[in-house]
Amino acid sequence: MEIILEYGLVFLISACVFGFFMAWGIGANDVANAMGTSVGTRALTLGQAILVACVFEFAGAYLAGGEVTSTIRKGIIDPTILSGSPNLLVYGMLSSLLAAGTWLLFASFKGWPVSTTHSIVGAIVGFAAVGISFDAVIWSEVTTIVASWLTSPFLAGVIAFLLFKSVQILILNTNNPFANAKKYVPVYMFLVGFVIAMVTFIKGLKHIGLDFSLQESLGYSFAVGVAITLLGTAFLRSVENVSKQRGDTELDGVERVFAVLMVITACAMAFAHGSNDVANAVGPIAAVANVVLSGGEVTAESMMPWWILALGGSGIVAGLIMLGYRVIETVGKNITELTPSRGFAATLAASITVVFCSGAGLPISTTHALVGAVLGVGLARGISAINAGVVGRILISWLVTLPVGAGLSVIFFFVFKGIFG
């Protein structure tokens, strides 16, 4: 308690700095999951993708990021074990932020798309199990999180496979693909708007004082879906059935219709990504803030201050602007050949998976969801459409991330313990 009272302000400022650093790493690395497909399909230029992501990543983090943060900050560690030594919890959360942020910085410079969720969960489990006690970790919760890492790519892959099959049946493999694209794409637009709005209204806005009933959420979500459909349909009117050059790729009329849809799904994915992955940065900040502001009391239940979510959202945007282009190019061009119709199916499937898991309080890996979705689209075209070498390297980076995060966290934990006692 004395350490918390003496160094409370130092701990709080450090948590904000390290949390911003971690959020910066999320923006630099993991945002490729939101924008990589859009850039790879030529639906958006790199500059446009960064602009879209800045707006919707921040909105998702601030408006819908409160639910998942509860799992990160109080679901992995048993608070009762640390009730007599709150300083150890503070050291651990600071170590976790610094460890995960360091690994993300390194991976981003290399252009490796790694899981930020792996990084922070591995870091928290590492310091708790090694630095405090094996029993300090709530292993049942960790098991649930790890299971979500396995189920999310499978779920996203199945959804993407079915979505792209529907595109093939309704549009691509018909006698008049262009006319059918203009006919059915507005339906997909409605689906995007409705799904994202529904989960946001039901789960995401409670921490800012807005709590809607199921009927209200359905009504508002339907209205959002209709609004997005009308907006998208207005853009579709200007699309003609002629091929045009987009960057180094030529898109025919059908793919240009899907490019309009791809912009909408990119916004949805950015929102979904911000809502899920902001927890990786702000959860530990909230844990430190709650201990410091309560004078050393370790509690299981705590509020998420608005300014912490805003800090996390700002960090994501900063990292995206400064270094996000490296991983965006890796994800957008190397896993499989993407067109707007394929990218739409992958992005929407991943965003549906992420948003629903976020609403359920599961901090899943957006990387896993998107790679699973891209693989689903590839399998819909045949196994030869997938670059197995790139996928293999991504899988190896996933396996390395968790132990690296845990190892760095243990080192930093003992450094903080040596400095402050």
Helices and strands as residue ranges (DSSP letters): H 2-25, I 26-30, H 32-40, H 46-64, H 66-74, H 86-110, H 116-126, I 127-132, G 134-136, H 139-167, I 168-172, H 177-199, I 200-204, G 206-208, H 214-236, E 244-246, E 249-251, H 253-277, H 279-293, H 306-334, H 340-359, H 366-381, G 383-385, H 388-420
